[in-house]
Amino acid sequence: MVIDVSYWTRVLKNILYVILLLVGLYIALKLSIFYMPFLVAFIISLMIEPAIKFIMAKTKLTRRASSIIIFVIVSVILLGRFSLDINNSLCRIF
């Protein structure tokens, strides 16, 4: 009986890849609670970057001033939206 060694090394490699993938996913899920605020901040910064560049180009403001203006506008919009949601939820309860 001839055993094909290359076949079994490929099978063992694939099993090892699957095990490493599962361990990596488990660790990623456990660490996601810690990293979630950073991920949300990164996504928000990517979303407001075009607006910052637009204000810098049109008004000749510095990047710092443009960022502050956009941050205030986005914060007001988000806080207004959250307060409306909370208000609607409270109205449904009472």
SULNORUR-V636645 format. One record per pair of residues at least 4 apart in sequence whose C-alpha atoms are under 6 Angstrom apart, sorted by the first residue. I is the first residue (numbers start at 0). J is the second residue. D is the distance in Angstrom with one decimal. If there is no record, write none. Layout:
<<I & J & D> <I & J & D>>
This chain:
<<8 & 12 & 6.0> <16 & 20 & 6.0> <19 & 23 & 6.0> <23 & 27 & 6.0> <27 & 31 & 5.8> <31 & 35 & 5.5> <51 & 65 & 5.5> <51 & 66 & 5.9> <54 & 58 & 5.7> <55 & 59 & 5.2> <55 & 60 & 5.2> <62 & 66 & 5.9> <66 & 70 & 5.8> <70 & 74 & 5.9> <74 & 78 & 5.9> <75 & 79 & 5.8> <82 & 86 & 6.0>>
